[in-house]
Amino acid sequence: MNNPRLKSIVKLFETCRYSHDLYTVFSDWCECVAISLSNPIDLVHFDKREARYLEIARKYDRPPMATFTQIMGEVTMAMEDRPQDILGATFHALELHNKAKGQFFTPYTVCQLMARMLAGSQEDMRASIEKRGFMLAMEPAAGSGAMIVAAVDIDRRAVDMAYIQFSLLHIPAIVLVGDSLAMRFHEEWHTLAHIMGGWNAKLREAQREGKGAAPTLTPAVPGNDSLQPAQPHAVKSESTSFGVEKTGQLRLF
């Protein structure tokens, strides 16, 4: 581990090893942080996620919860240093992949190579952005989110990891919990950048102009696409921002 931020994060997680199962601690940290990032902006899911946060918090006393906060600070600073898959690296550095049914996250350098191969040269990307104003991408097996900006994964922990890193990088994204092969999805997470940027409206407009596809259903934050203050009891119904085409293909945008 040549990354000093990674060393600090691993050391902080290790302090919880003596009183709790480390695999569970890592999963709980990811879920708590994802909920903390989501709840101020996603009013539809507030009550359910807040209850889940409190359920997790009751498992720990004060020192581990204080450590959770320190870990979040280190993760944030790591992403400030440079875009990287710091949570995927942490997962492997803690050797948790051995317990996760052989789950391995793609090395970030390989992700960069694949992204360049798929997206094309800088000139190709500039041309695409000039045409539509943005680029769209969808990952059917997101992992920790190292390769993509809009993603699906069947593993809830992986969804939390991807959501955290997208949020800290201010990437407009929707992350789905579900099976992209069976086309079954049961939960969605919208990043702050997606909601604040009004991306549902932007993508619908792009679809009308023939520049790209848009979500088929209404946004997660009701009323409009702008950021609204947290009023958790103001929302009673739940909607989704994805659909399945007649061809059986998933459409996020």
Secondary structure by P-SEA (a helix, b strand, c coil): cccaaaaaaaaaaaaacccccaaaaaaaaaaaaaaaacccccccaaaaaaaaaaaaaaacccaaaaaaaaaaaaaaaaaaacccaaaaaaaaaacccccccccccccaaaaaaaaaaaaccaaaaaaaaaaccbbbbbbccccccccccccccccaaaaaaaaaaaaaacccbbbbcccccccccccccccaaaaaaaaaaaaaaaaaacccccccccccccccccccccccccccbbbbccccccccccccc
